[in-house]
Amino acid sequence: MKLDVSSLYQKSNRTYALALLRVIIGVFLIRKIFFNITSGEILYGSQSFVAHENIFFLGFIEMGSWIREFHAEITFVFSILCVFMIFGIGKRLTIFFIFLLFELFQRMNGLVLNGGDNLMKFILLYLIFADSFQYFVLKKVSYQNQILNNLNNLFTRLSAYSILIHLCLAYFVSGIFKLHSDVWFNGVASYYTLSLERFQGTPFNEQLAQNGYFITISTYGTLFLELYFPVLIWIKKIRYPLMVAGILLHLSIFSLMMIYDFQFVFIMAYCLFLTNKEWEVLTQRLKSLKFAGKWKIRKLYRI
């Protein structure tokens, strides 16, 4: 089979999803800033509970601990840039600075990070190169020069697939590690998780922990999803059921185990699995359902 390289220079069919992802990330980061603002001094300031050694920004730029004294100002700039990103102001340059500041905050306190923060950092990195400004912006990106336009299309396609492949690798690596754990291999991991006081997200956790069917299905189901998601998600016929299963898995972890940001980051990356055409069809169906609902309510009032 001959590889058509020229197709890489065509306009990406995931520009709507990239734009949606950009907006969602902006809102998500502002929410995170809002909830951490009262704990800023403890998390990132000079009175932080972490060791006050020098900060190695981006892994190689050594910064003194004095940077902690300006954490409030950095947070303010970060929040302004997030608003700019939501509206597409500054385009790729804005996302680049958000990526740098997000990395800086991670370096200032790595003890509060989770897998979602790690994935978020890479999504921001990939978005720097993607054209996520065709929707939900004050002004769209357009290139009159054909070479620049081709490069824009190429980087956009590669960036979108990089996010998807990174997500798949995160699932697969997590599944491999679980497979080498006795509690997961023997199908009882959910029991120990739901029995821990730290993860008592609902009053039903104890009852679920005593249900053998639920424990076995949830444990092996999680293993199956993480190990086979990277392969099965590319098969169009089963993509939608697999995405629904993944969303339900993350929502169950969200509610039962009280692990919040981690789940949201993974779910919002799912939007890239849908093309512009699929998003258009989905939007039309949602509008038709909304119209049908309004019509039924009006009919009910008439009666």
NORLIN-V431110 format. One record per backbone hydrogen bond with DSSP energy under -0.5 kcal/mol. NH is the residue of the N-H (numbers start at 1). CO is the residue of the C=O. E is the energy in kcal/mol with one decimal. If there is no record, write none. Layout:
BEGIN
NH&CO&E ; NH&CO&E
END
This chain:
BEGIN
5&3&-1.2 ; 7&4&-0.9 ; 8&5&-1.7 ; 9&6&-1.3 ; 10&7&-1.2 ; 15&12&-0.6 ; 18&14&-2.1 ; 19&15&-2.2 ; 20&16&-2.6 ; 21&17&-2.6 ; 22&18&-2.1 ; 23&19&-2.1 ; 24&20&-2.5 ; 25&21&-2.5 ; 26&22&-1.9 ; 27&23&-2.3 ; 28&24&-2.7 ; 29&25&-2.8 ; 30&26&-2.0 ; 31&27&-2.4 ; 32&28&-2.2 ; 33&29&-2.4 ; 34&30&-2.5 ; 35&31&-2.1 ; 36&32&-1.3 ; 37&33&-1.0 ; 39&36&-0.9 ; 40&37&-0.8 ; 43&39&-2.6 ; 44&40&-3.0 ; 45&40&-1.1 ; 45&41&-0.6 ; 48&45&-1.6 ; 49&42&-1.3 ; 53&51&-0.7 ; 55&63&-2.4 ; 56&54&-0.5 ; 57&55&-1.1 ; 57&61&-2.7 ; 59&56&-1.6 ; 60&57&-1.3 ; 61&57&-2.4 ; 62&60&-0.8 ; 63&55&-3.5 ; 67&64&-1.6 ; 68&65&-1.7 ; 69&66&-1.6 ; 70&67&-1.3 ; 71&68&-1.5 ; 74&70&-2.4 ; 75&71&-2.3 ; 76&72&-2.0 ; 77&73&-2.3 ; 78&74&-2.5 ; 79&75&-2.3 ; 80&76&-2.0 ; 81&77&-2.4 ; 82&78&-1.8 ; 83&79&-1.7 ; 84&80&-2.2 ; 85&81&-2.4 ; 86&82&-1.9 ; 87&83&-1.6 ; 88&84&-0.6 ; 88&85&-0.7 ; 89&84&-2.8 ; 91&88&-0.6 ; 93&90&-1.4 ; 94&90&-0.8 ; 95&91&-1.5 ; 96&92&-2.3 ; 97&93&-1.9 ; 98&94&-2.1 ; 99&95&-2.5 ; 100&96&-2.0 ; 101&97&-2.5 ; 102&98&-2.7 ; 103&99&-2.2 ; 104&100&-2.1 ; 105&101&-2.5 ; 106&102&-1.7 ; 107&103&-2.0 ; 108&104&-1.9 ; 109&105&-1.3 ; 112&109&-0.5 ; 113&110&-0.9 ; 117&114&-0.6 ; 118&114&-1.5 ; 119&115&-2.2 ; 120&116&-2.5 ; 121&117&-2.0 ; 122&118&-1.4 ; 123&119&-2.2 ; 124&120&-2.4 ; 125&121&-1.8 ; 126&122&-2.5 ; 127&123&-2.4 ; 128&124&-1.1 ; 128&125&-0.5 ; 129&125&-0.5 ; 129&126&-1.1 ; 130&126&-0.6 ; 132&130&-1.3 ; 138&87&-1.7 ; 141&133&-0.7 ; 149&145&-2.2 ; 150&146&-2.4 ; 151&147&-2.4 ; 152&148&-2.4 ; 153&149&-2.2 ; 154&150&-2.5 ; 155&151&-2.7 ; 156&152&-1.9 ; 157&153&-2.3 ; 158&154&-2.5 ; 159&155&-2.4 ; 160&156&-2.3 ; 161&157&-2.2 ; 162&158&-1.9 ; 163&159&-2.0 ; 164&160&-1.8 ; 165&161&-2.8 ; 166&162&-2.4 ; 167&163&-2.2 ; 168&164&-2.3 ; 169&165&-2.5 ; 170&166&-2.2 ; 171&167&-1.9 ; 172&168&-2.5 ; 173&169&-2.9 ; 174&170&-1.8 ; 175&171&-2.5 ; 176&172&-2.4 ; 177&173&-2.2 ; 178&174&-2.1 ; 179&175&-2.2 ; 180&176&-1.0 ; 180&177&-0.5 ; 181&178&-1.9 ; 185&181&-2.8 ; 186&182&-2.5 ; 187&184&-0.9 ; 188&183&-2.6 ; 189&183&-1.1 ; 192&188&-1.4 ; 193&189&-2.1 ; 194&190&-2.7 ; 195&191&-1.3 ; 196&192&-0.7 ; 196&193&-0.9 ; 199&196&-0.8 ; 200&197&-1.5 ; 201&199&-2.1 ; 201&256&-2.5 ; 205&202&-1.2 ; 208&204&-2.5 ; 209&205&-2.2 ; 210&206&-0.9 ; 210&207&-0.5 ; 211&208&-1.2 ; 212&210&-0.8 ; 215&211&-2.3 ; 216&212&-2.4 ; 217&213&-2.6 ; 218&214&-2.7 ; 219&215&-2.0 ; 220&216&-2.4 ; 221&217&-2.4 ; 222&218&-1.7 ; 223&219&-1.9 ; 224&220&-2.7 ; 225&221&-2.4 ; 226&222&-2.3 ; 227&223&-2.2 ; 228&224&-2.4 ; 229&225&-1.9 ; 231&228&-1.1 ; 232&228&-2.9 ; 233&229&-2.1 ; 234&231&-1.0 ; 235&232&-1.8 ; 236&234&-0.7 ; 238&235&-1.1 ; 239&235&-0.6 ; 239&236&-0.7 ; 240&236&-0.6 ; 242&238&-1.9 ; 243&239&-2.4 ; 244&240&-2.4 ; 245&241&-2.3 ; 246&242&-2.4 ; 247&243&-2.5 ; 248&244&-2.5 ; 249&245&-2.1 ; 250&246&-2.2 ; 251&247&-2.5 ; 252&248&-2.2 ; 253&249&-2.0 ; 254&250&-2.3 ; 255&251&-2.3 ; 256&252&-3.1 ; 257&253&-1.8 ; 258&254&-0.6 ; 259&253&-1.0 ; 260&258&-0.7 ; 263&260&-0.7 ; 264&260&-1.6 ; 265&261&-2.1 ; 266&262&-1.4 ; 267&263&-2.3 ; 268&264&-2.5 ; 269&265&-1.1 ; 270&266&-0.5 ; 270&267&-1.4 ; 271&268&-0.9 ; 272&269&-1.3 ; 273&270&-2.2 ; 274&271&-1.2 ; 276&13&-2.9 ; 279&275&-2.4 ; 280&276&-2.1 ; 281&277&-2.3 ; 282&278&-2.5 ; 283&279&-2.6 ; 284&280&-2.2 ; 285&281&-2.2 ; 286&282&-2.2 ; 287&283&-2.2 ; 288&284&-2.3 ; 289&285&-2.3 ; 290&286&-2.2 ; 291&287&-2.6 ; 292&288&-2.6 ; 293&289&-2.4 ; 294&290&-2.2 ; 295&291&-2.3 ; 296&292&-2.1 ; 297&293&-2.0 ; 298&294&-2.4 ; 299&295&-2.2 ; 300&296&-2.2 ; 301&297&-2.1 ; 302&298&-2.0 ; 303&299&-1.6
END
